[in-house]
């Protein structure tokens, strides 16, 4: 497994290229391979554990709940990744938060 950082032309922008996702990573995509990945299963559990709070929250509070879940995934060593030809690329914070919101069915 290889992870590397690649500097882009934009200042302070670093792209993480990952050859093989780890179990705590969240994979963005559709299909059985994505939904059955251990990290995605763990994400759905995190969302379900916070669903009561999430459903009763205002729009702004929902954003805080989803951001908290993203931080928790990162704290556990996970990344939110999308496929890019032969590599996996870490997505930005907004895309990661949207992935969490998809699991909660709104945001």
RAMO-V311767 format. One record per residue. N is the residue number from 1. PHI is phi in whole degrees, -180 to 180 (NA if undefined). OMEGA is omega in radians with two decimals (NA if undefined). D_FIRST is the distance of its C-alpha to the first C-alpha in whole Angstrom. Layout:
N_PHI_OMEGA_D_FIRST, N_PHI_OMEGA_D_FIRST
This chain:
1_NA_-3.11_0, 2_-131_3.04_4, 3_-122_3.11_7, 4_-144_3.10_10, 5_-102_3.13_14, 6_-125_3.10_16, 7_-74_3.08_20, 8_-102_-3.12_22, 9_-72_3.12_26, 10_-83_3.12_27, 11_-64_3.10_27, 12_65_3.11_25, 13_-102_3.10_23, 14_-121_3.11_19, 15_-103_3.05_17, 16_-92_3.05_13, 17_-103_-3.06_11, 18_-121_3.14_8, 19_-78_-3.10_6, 20_-133_3.11_5, 21_-64_3.06_8, 22_-91_-3.07_8, 23_-64_-3.12_12, 24_-85_3.14_14, 25_-74_3.08_13, 26_-105_-3.10_16, 27_-100_3.12_16, 28_-92_-3.14_19, 29_162_-3.10_21, 30_-121_3.05_23, 31_111_-3.04_23, 32_-62_-3.14_22, 33_-60_3.13_18, 34_-82_-3.08_19, 35_-69_-3.12_21, 36_-92_3.10_20, 37_-65_-3.05_16, 38_-53_-3.13_17, 39_-62_3.12_16, 40_-69_3.07_19, 41_-64_3.11_21, 42_-63_3.11_21, 43_-63_3.13_22, 44_-60_3.10_25, 45_-65_3.10_26, 46_-59_-3.14_26, 47_-65_3.13_28, 48_-62_3.12_30, 49_-64_-3.11_31, 50_-109_-3.01_32, 51_-64_-3.13_34, 52_-62_3.10_37, 53_-64_-3.08_37, 54_-62_-3.08_35, 55_-67_-3.12_38, 56_-91_-3.06_41, 57_-86_3.00_40, 58_-74_3.12_41, 59_-54_-3.14_39, 60_-63_3.12_38, 61_-65_3.08_37, 62_-61_3.10_35, 63_-64_3.11_33, 64_-64_3.13_33, 65_-63_-3.12_32, 66_-66_3.09_29, 67_-65_3.09_28, 68_-64_3.11_28, 69_-68_3.08_25, 70_-61_3.12_23, 71_-61_3.14_23, 72_-64_3.08_23, 73_-60_3.12_19, 74_-64_3.14_18, 75_-62_3.12_20, 76_-84_3.08_18, 77_89_-3.12_15, 78_-93_3.06_14, 79_-125_3.04_14, 80_-97_-2.97_16, 81_-123_2.99_15, 82_-127_3.13_16, 83_-76_3.08_15, 84_-140_-3.07_16, 85_59_-3.08_17, 86_-96_-3.09_13, 87_-116_2.90_11, 88_-105_-3.09_12, 89_-119_3.08_14, 90_-72_-3.13_15, 91_-89_3.13_19, 92_-75_-3.08_22, 93_-60_-3.13_24, 94_-66_3.12_26, 95_-66_3.10_24, 96_-63_3.12_22, 97_-63_3.10_26, 98_-64_3.08_27, 99_-63_3.09_24, 100_-63_3.14_26, 101_-62_3.09_29, 102_-59_-3.13_28, 103_-69_3.10_28, 104_-91_3.06_31, 105_73_2.99_33, 106_-176_3.08_34, 107_-165_NA_34
